[in-house]
Amino acid sequence: MAQVSYSAKITNAYRILDGTVRYYRDAVRYLAGIIMPEYDLLSTMDGPFVSHQRQLLIESWIHGTSRNTPRFREFDRRFYKFPSYLRRSAILDAYGIIDSYKKLTKLWEDDGCPGKRPRMNLNQCKMPCFYRGNMYICFTEKPDHVYKDNQEEWNIKVWHNHDWVWIPIVLKTSDVRYLREHCRGLKASAPVLEKRSKSYCLRFTYQRQSEGTFVKDVDVKRVVGVDLGVNTDAVCSLVEKDGTVAARKFINSPAEKDRLYTDLRVIKSAQKHGNIHNPRLWRFVHHYNDAIEITAARGIVSFAVQHHAQVIVFEHLDMRGKKIHGSMAQRITLWRKNSIQNRVEAEAARFGIRTAHVCAANTSALAFDGSGAVTRDPFNHSLCTFQTGKQYNCDLSASYNIAARYYIRALMKTTPAKKWLSVSAKVPGLDKRTTCTLSTLIHLAAEFRRCSV
């Protein structure tokens, strides 16, 4: 099961929601003070439903009924008519704060008390969760309801004028349309209130059934090697286990890049004349960068799904601590290589496709045919020349090598050591994985076939 979430903006009731959030956080802080001295008792509870049992026990301490006299009567007096489901949500949040503090303190003590003692922070910006029926009512969920003006009709319970009252709210039309088109039929969890700048939204979480299951390395037969670049967003190659290249795809966003680089030139010119801060233009730059990231990630996943790939392989691109100089410094700084990989990993998991990483050394510097180092074209960096005189796309050659290194690593890990030594002795280039190319995989697969005959 994969989880997906989406936030729908609330276009009214801002000030009322501010009061509800403050009231809820006060309740969480009050409950944390009650749970703190009783933590040893609560942490020793066990059983299949320990979280639910712990929640009920704490609730019996603070909430009085006709059959229960609470130990801490101040809670009902201080938080009048507190909704039952919201009270249970506050209990879970408060226990989570105390549990995290206690575990961090234990780790600190076990490590010899280095540095400062962990501090318990009760101001963690907890947000209320709206449970159906108890905290919100959505009238458009009724089957006989007729939609009006493309808007959802919602009533939520909030703290207003010293009482819990129902108020109508309006969700943004585009968000409502997206939820209807893409999330209809999925199992939904209770929405959580979320604050963005000065506005509020409801964060909906859905359980989505994965369309496939992950495959182990030894059973993988089709992978997509992806070479992420600055000039070309991504180059994808579908490589099979025997080294056959079955499909290729180039992913690029020339329009967004043209606008991005134009804005960067305008910013540079303005900075030369003393206008250091350009928030409007920088906002455009970040939006164009977001569009490039989303387009690249979607293109990679759609290519893998279309060709029934089982793994998507990236280079491990870690540039932390490295200083970038030269004319490409700004482009490399704005390059969202890691964000693209994280987005692809999240999207591909829904289809049962894993992601993997290989060492980035020499993937572009070595030719895929095993002829050795390549020479980059000084005028077009996307092209390179092999030692045999052949001209080829450098990123495409790198994507072959990336996929090949994944297969070689998987074979090395799953093959007995004695057999691997006898096979690798007959295949040149296997002594060091950073020199492996697609031709190395082809020779290795042929040697395995010869040994199995």
C-alpha positions as CSV (number, residue, x, y, z in Angstrom):
1,M,0.0,0.0,0.0
2,A,1.3,3.4,-1.0
3,Q,0.2,6.7,0.6
4,V,-0.5,9.8,-1.4
5,S,-1.6,13.2,0.0
6,Y,-3.0,16.4,-1.3
7,S,-3.8,19.7,0.3
8,A,-7.0,21.7,-0.4
9,K,-6.9,25.4,0.4
10,I,-9.6,26.9,2.6
11,T,-10.7,30.2,1.2
12,N,-12.5,31.6,4.3
13,A,-12.6,31.4,8.2
14,Y,-8.9,32.3,8.8
15,R,-9.3,34.1,12.1
16,I,-11.6,31.4,13.6
17,L,-9.1,28.7,12.6
18,D,-6.3,30.6,14.4
19,G,-8.2,30.3,17.7
20,T,-8.9,26.6,17.1
21,V,-5.2,25.9,16.5
22,R,-4.1,27.8,19.7
23,Y,-6.8,26.0,21.8
24,Y,-5.6,22.6,20.5
25,R,-2.0,23.3,21.2
26,D,-2.8,24.4,24.7
27,A,-4.5,21.1,25.2
28,V,-1.5,19.2,23.9
29,R,0.8,21.0,26.3
30,Y,-1.5,20.4,29.2
31,L,-1.7,16.7,28.4
32,A,2.1,16.5,28.1
33,G,2.4,17.7,31.7
34,I,0.1,14.9,32.8
35,I,1.8,12.2,30.8
36,M,5.3,13.1,31.9
37,P,5.2,11.7,35.5
38,E,3.3,8.6,34.3
39,Y,5.5,7.8,31.4
40,D,7.2,4.8,33.1
41,L,3.8,3.2,33.6
42,L,2.6,3.9,30.1
43,S,5.8,2.7,28.4
44,T,5.7,-0.7,30.0
45,M,2.3,-1.5,28.6
46,D,2.3,-4.2,25.9
47,G,-0.2,-6.1,23.8
48,P,-1.4,-6.2,20.2
49,F,-3.3,-2.9,20.6
50,V,-1.0,-1.1,23.1
51,S,-1.4,2.3,21.4
52,H,-5.2,2.1,21.7
53,Q,-5.1,0.8,25.3
54,R,-2.7,3.6,26.3
55,Q,-5.0,6.2,24.7
56,L,-8.0,4.9,26.6
57,L,-6.1,4.8,29.9
58,I,-5.0,8.5,29.5
59,E,-8.5,9.5,28.5
60,S,-10.0,7.9,31.6
61,W,-7.6,10.0,33.7
62,I,-8.7,13.3,32.2
63,H,-12.4,12.9,31.1
64,G,-15.3,12.3,33.4
65,T,-18.4,10.3,32.5
66,S,-21.3,8.8,34.4
67,R,-19.2,5.7,35.0
68,N,-15.8,7.3,35.4
69,T,-14.4,9.8,37.9
70,P,-11.2,11.3,36.4
71,R,-8.0,11.8,38.4
72,F,-7.4,15.2,36.7
73,R,-10.7,17.1,36.7
74,E,-9.0,20.3,35.6
75,F,-8.9,19.2,32.0
76,D,-12.7,19.1,31.5
77,R,-13.1,22.4,33.3
78,R,-10.3,24.1,31.3
79,F,-11.1,22.6,27.9
80,Y,-14.9,22.7,27.9
81,K,-16.8,20.4,25.5
82,F,-13.6,19.2,23.9
83,P,-14.6,16.9,21.0
84,S,-13.9,13.3,21.8
85,Y,-12.0,12.4,18.7
86,L,-9.9,15.6,18.9
87,R,-9.2,14.8,22.5
88,R,-7.8,11.4,21.5
89,S,-5.7,13.0,18.7
90,A,-4.3,15.5,21.3
91,I,-3.4,12.5,23.6
92,L,-1.4,10.8,20.8
93,D,0.4,14.1,20.0
94,A,1.3,14.7,23.6
95,Y,2.5,11.1,24.2
96,G,4.6,11.3,21.1
97,I,6.4,14.5,22.4
98,I,7.2,12.9,25.7
99,D,8.2,9.5,24.2
100,S,10.6,11.3,21.8
101,Y,12.1,13.3,24.6
102,K,12.6,10.2,26.8
103,K,14.2,8.1,24.0
104,L,16.6,10.9,23.0
105,T,17.6,11.4,26.7
106,K,18.3,7.6,27.0
107,L,20.4,7.6,23.9
108,W,22.3,10.7,25.2
109,E,23.0,9.0,28.5
110,D,24.0,5.7,26.9
111,D,26.5,7.6,24.7
112,G,28.2,9.1,27.7
113,C,26.3,12.4,27.9
114,P,28.2,14.4,25.2
115,G,27.2,18.0,24.8
116,K,24.0,19.5,26.1
117,R,21.2,17.4,27.5
118,P,18.2,17.0,25.1
119,R,15.5,19.6,25.7
120,M,11.8,18.8,25.7
121,N,10.0,21.2,23.3
122,L,6.3,21.5,23.9
123,N,5.8,24.1,21.2
124,Q,6.0,21.8,18.2
125,C,3.3,23.4,16.1
126,K,0.9,20.5,16.3
127,M,-2.2,20.8,14.1
128,P,-5.7,19.3,14.8
129,C,-7.1,16.4,12.9
130,F,-10.7,16.6,11.7
131,Y,-12.5,13.2,12.0
132,R,-15.6,12.5,10.0
133,G,-18.8,13.1,11.8
134,N,-17.2,14.3,15.0
135,M,-15.2,17.2,13.5
136,Y,-16.4,17.6,9.9
137,I,-19.3,16.9,7.6
138,C,-19.0,16.8,3.9
139,F,-22.5,17.1,2.3
140,T,-21.2,16.3,-1.2
141,E,-20.3,12.7,-0.1
142,K,-24.0,11.9,-0.2
143,P,-24.9,9.9,-3.4
144,D,-28.0,12.0,-4.2
145,H,-26.2,15.3,-3.7
146,V,-26.0,17.7,-6.7
147,Y,-22.7,19.7,-6.9
148,K,-23.2,23.4,-6.9
149,D,-20.8,25.8,-8.6
150,N,-18.1,23.0,-8.6
151,Q,-17.5,23.5,-4.8
152,E,-17.5,21.1,-1.9
153,E,-19.9,21.9,0.9
154,W,-18.2,21.4,4.2
155,N,-19.0,22.1,7.8
156,I,-16.2,21.8,10.4
157,K,-16.3,22.2,14.2
158,V,-14.1,25.0,15.6
159,W,-13.6,26.8,18.8
160,H,-15.3,30.2,18.5
161,N,-16.8,32.5,21.2
162,H,-15.9,30.1,24.0
163,D,-17.8,27.2,22.5
164,W,-17.4,24.5,19.8
165,V,-19.6,25.4,16.9
166,W,-20.1,24.3,13.3
167,I,-19.1,26.7,10.6
168,P,-19.2,26.3,6.8
169,I,-15.9,26.4,4.8
170,V,-15.2,26.7,1.1
171,L,-12.3,24.8,-0.5
172,K,-10.5,26.0,-3.6
173,T,-12.2,25.0,-6.8
174,S,-9.1,23.7,-8.5
175,D,-8.2,21.5,-5.5
176,V,-11.7,20.1,-5.3
177,R,-11.6,19.2,-9.0
178,Y,-8.2,17.5,-8.6
179,L,-9.5,15.4,-5.7
180,R,-12.5,14.3,-7.6
181,E,-10.6,13.3,-10.7
182,H,-7.5,11.6,-9.2
183,C,-8.5,10.4,-5.7
184,R,-12.1,9.1,-6.2
185,G,-12.4,5.6,-4.9
186,L,-9.3,5.6,-2.8
187,K,-9.4,5.0,0.9
188,A,-9.1,8.3,2.7
189,S,-7.8,9.1,6.1
190,A,-9.0,12.0,8.3
191,P,-7.7,15.3,7.0
192,V,-5.3,17.4,9.1
193,L,-5.3,21.1,9.2
194,E,-2.2,22.7,7.7
195,K,-1.1,26.3,7.7
196,R,0.8,27.9,4.8
197,S,1.9,31.5,5.3
198,K,-1.3,33.3,6.3
199,S,-3.8,30.7,4.8
200,Y,-5.0,27.3,5.9
201,C,-5.6,24.1,4.0
202,L,-6.8,20.6,4.7
203,R,-4.2,17.8,4.0
204,F,-5.9,14.7,2.7
205,T,-4.1,11.3,2.8
206,Y,-5.2,8.4,0.7
207,Q,-4.2,4.7,0.7
208,R,-3.3,3.6,-2.8
209,Q,-2.9,0.0,-3.9
210,S,0.5,-0.5,-5.5
211,E,0.2,-1.9,-9.1
212,G,3.2,-4.2,-8.7
213,T,5.6,-5.7,-6.2
214,F,9.2,-5.1,-5.7
215,V,11.6,-7.6,-7.4
216,K,14.8,-8.8,-5.8
217,D,18.1,-8.0,-7.5
218,V,18.7,-11.6,-8.6
219,D,15.4,-11.7,-10.4
220,V,15.6,-8.3,-12.2
221,K,15.6,-8.6,-16.0
222,R,14.8,-5.1,-17.2
223,V,16.2,-1.8,-15.7
224,V,16.2,1.8,-16.8
225,G,19.6,3.6,-16.6
226,V,19.1,7.3,-16.1
227,D,21.8,9.9,-16.6
228,L,20.7,13.3,-15.2
229,G,22.4,16.3,-16.7
230,V,22.4,20.1,-16.7
231,N,22.0,20.6,-20.5
232,T,19.7,17.6,-21.0
233,D,17.4,16.9,-18.0
234,A,17.5,13.1,-18.3
235,V,18.5,10.4,-20.7
236,C,16.8,7.0,-20.1
237,S,17.9,3.7,-21.6
238,L,16.1,0.3,-21.1
239,V,18.8,-2.3,-20.7
240,E,18.1,-6.1,-20.3
241,K,20.1,-8.5,-18.3
242,D,22.2,-9.8,-21.2
243,G,23.2,-6.2,-22.2
244,T,20.6,-5.6,-24.9
245,V,19.5,-2.0,-25.2
246,A,15.7,-2.2,-25.9
247,A,14.6,1.5,-25.8
248,R,15.9,5.0,-25.3
249,K,14.4,8.4,-24.4
250,F,15.6,12.0,-24.1
251,I,13.8,14.2,-21.6
252,N,14.2,18.0,-21.8
253,S,12.3,21.2,-21.1
254,P,13.7,23.8,-23.5
255,A,11.0,26.4,-23.0
256,E,11.3,26.4,-19.2
257,K,15.1,26.5,-19.4
258,D,15.0,29.4,-21.8
259,R,12.8,31.4,-19.5
260,L,14.9,30.5,-16.5
261,Y,18.2,31.5,-18.1
262,T,16.6,34.8,-19.3
263,D,15.5,35.7,-15.8
264,L,19.0,34.8,-14.5
265,R,20.5,37.2,-17.0
266,V,18.1,39.9,-15.9
267,I,19.0,39.3,-12.3
268,K,22.7,39.5,-13.0
269,S,22.3,42.7,-14.9
270,A,20.2,44.2,-12.0
271,Q,22.8,43.2,-9.5
272,K,25.5,44.9,-11.4
273,H,23.6,48.2,-11.0
274,G,23.1,47.8,-7.2
275,N,19.7,46.0,-7.1
276,I,20.9,43.0,-5.1
277,H,17.5,41.6,-4.1
278,N,15.0,40.6,-6.8
279,P,12.4,38.5,-5.0
280,R,9.9,38.6,-7.9
281,L,12.4,37.3,-10.5
282,W,13.8,34.7,-8.1
283,R,10.3,33.5,-7.5
284,F,9.9,32.9,-11.3
285,V,13.3,31.1,-11.4
286,H,12.3,28.7,-8.6
287,H,8.9,28.1,-10.3
288,Y,10.6,27.3,-13.6
289,N,13.0,25.0,-11.8
290,D,10.0,23.2,-10.2
291,A,8.4,22.7,-13.6
292,I,11.7,21.2,-14.9
293,E,12.0,18.9,-12.0
294,I,8.4,17.6,-12.3
295,T,8.6,17.1,-16.0
296,A,11.8,15.1,-15.7
297,A,10.5,12.9,-12.9
298,R,7.2,12.2,-14.7
299,G,9.0,11.4,-17.9
300,I,11.4,8.9,-16.2
301,V,8.6,7.1,-14.4
302,S,6.3,6.9,-17.4
303,F,9.2,5.5,-19.5
304,A,9.8,2.8,-16.9
305,V,6.1,1.9,-16.6
306,Q,5.6,1.8,-20.4
307,H,8.5,-0.7,-20.8
308,H,7.7,-2.8,-17.7
309,A,11.0,-2.0,-16.0
310,Q,11.7,-3.3,-12.6
311,V,14.4,-1.0,-11.3
312,I,15.4,2.6,-12.1
313,V,19.1,3.2,-11.7
314,F,20.7,6.6,-11.0
315,E,24.2,7.8,-10.3
316,H,25.0,8.7,-6.8
317,L,25.5,12.5,-7.1
318,D,26.8,14.0,-3.9
319,M,28.3,17.4,-4.2
320,R,28.3,18.4,-0.6
321,G,31.5,20.3,0.4
322,K,32.6,20.7,-3.2
323,K,33.3,24.2,-4.5
324,I,31.9,25.0,-7.9
325,H,33.8,27.4,-10.2
326,G,33.5,28.5,-13.8
327,S,30.7,29.6,-16.1
328,M,28.5,26.6,-15.2
329,A,28.6,27.3,-11.5
330,Q,25.1,28.9,-11.2
331,R,23.5,26.2,-13.4
332,I,25.0,23.4,-11.4
333,T,23.9,25.1,-8.1
334,L,20.3,25.3,-9.4
335,W,20.4,21.7,-10.7
336,R,17.8,19.7,-8.7
337,K,19.4,16.3,-9.2
338,N,18.5,14.9,-5.7
339,S,15.0,16.3,-5.8
340,I,14.3,14.6,-9.1
341,Q,15.6,11.3,-7.7
342,N,13.4,11.6,-4.6
343,R,10.4,12.4,-6.7
344,V,11.0,9.5,-9.0
345,E,11.4,7.1,-6.0
346,A,8.1,8.2,-4.6
347,E,6.2,8.0,-7.9
348,A,7.8,4.7,-9.0
349,A,7.0,2.9,-5.7
350,R,3.3,3.1,-6.6
351,F,4.0,0.8,-9.6
352,G,6.3,-1.6,-7.7
353,I,9.4,-0.2,-9.3
354,R,12.5,0.2,-7.1
355,T,15.3,2.8,-7.4
356,A,19.0,2.1,-7.1
357,H,22.2,4.1,-7.2
358,V,25.6,3.3,-8.6
359,C,29.0,5.1,-8.4
360,A,29.1,8.0,-10.8
361,A,32.9,7.8,-11.5
362,N,33.7,7.3,-15.2
363,T,30.1,6.7,-16.4
364,S,30.5,9.5,-18.9
365,A,34.2,9.3,-19.3
366,L,34.3,5.8,-20.7
367,A,32.7,4.6,-23.9
368,F,30.0,2.0,-23.6
369,D,31.7,-0.3,-26.2
370,G,34.8,-0.7,-24.1
371,S,37.1,1.2,-26.3
372,G,38.3,3.4,-23.4
373,A,38.2,7.1,-22.5
374,V,36.1,9.5,-24.7
375,T,36.9,13.0,-25.9
376,R,34.2,15.6,-25.3
377,D,33.3,17.9,-28.2
378,P,34.5,21.4,-27.2
379,F,31.6,23.1,-28.9
380,N,28.8,20.6,-28.1
381,H,29.3,18.9,-24.7
382,S,26.5,16.5,-25.4
383,L,28.7,14.8,-28.0
384,C,31.8,12.8,-27.5
385,T,34.3,10.9,-29.7
386,F,35.4,7.3,-29.0
387,Q,38.9,6.2,-29.5
388,T,37.7,4.3,-32.5
389,G,36.7,7.6,-34.1
390,K,33.0,7.0,-33.6
391,Q,30.9,10.0,-32.5
392,Y,28.1,9.3,-30.0
393,N,25.8,11.1,-27.5
394,C,27.8,11.2,-24.2
395,D,24.7,11.1,-21.9
396,L,23.3,8.1,-23.8
397,S,26.5,6.2,-23.5
398,A,26.6,7.1,-19.7
399,S,23.0,5.7,-19.3
400,Y,24.1,2.4,-20.8
401,N,27.1,2.2,-18.3
402,I,24.8,3.1,-15.3
403,A,22.4,0.2,-16.1
404,A,25.3,-2.2,-16.7
405,R,27.0,-1.4,-13.4
406,Y,23.8,-2.3,-11.6
407,Y,23.6,-5.7,-13.2
408,I,27.3,-6.4,-12.5
409,R,26.9,-5.5,-8.9
410,A,23.8,-7.7,-8.6
411,L,25.6,-10.6,-10.2
412,M,28.7,-10.2,-8.0
413,K,26.5,-10.3,-4.8
414,T,24.4,-13.3,-5.8
415,T,27.1,-15.5,-7.4
416,P,29.2,-17.8,-5.2
417,A,32.8,-16.6,-4.7
418,K,34.5,-19.5,-6.4
419,K,32.3,-19.3,-9.5
420,W,32.7,-15.5,-9.6
421,L,36.5,-15.8,-9.5
422,S,36.6,-18.2,-12.4
423,V,34.2,-16.1,-14.5
424,S,35.7,-12.7,-13.7
425,A,39.2,-14.0,-14.7
426,K,38.0,-14.3,-18.3
427,V,36.3,-10.9,-18.4
428,P,38.5,-7.8,-18.6
429,G,37.5,-4.7,-16.6
430,L,35.8,-6.5,-13.7
431,D,38.7,-6.0,-11.3
432,K,37.4,-2.4,-10.6
433,R,33.7,-1.6,-10.9
434,T,34.3,2.1,-11.7
435,T,35.8,0.9,-15.0
436,C,32.8,-1.3,-16.0
437,T,30.8,-0.5,-19.1
438,L,28.1,-2.0,-21.1
439,S,30.6,-4.1,-23.0
440,T,31.7,-5.6,-19.7
441,L,28.2,-6.7,-18.9
442,I,27.8,-8.2,-22.4
443,H,31.0,-10.3,-22.0
444,L,30.0,-11.3,-18.5
445,A,26.6,-12.5,-19.5
446,A,28.1,-14.5,-22.4
447,E,30.6,-16.1,-20.0
448,F,27.8,-17.1,-17.6
449,R,25.9,-18.7,-20.5
450,R,29.0,-20.6,-21.5
451,C,29.6,-21.9,-18.0
452,S,25.9,-23.0,-17.6
453,V,26.0,-25.1,-20.8
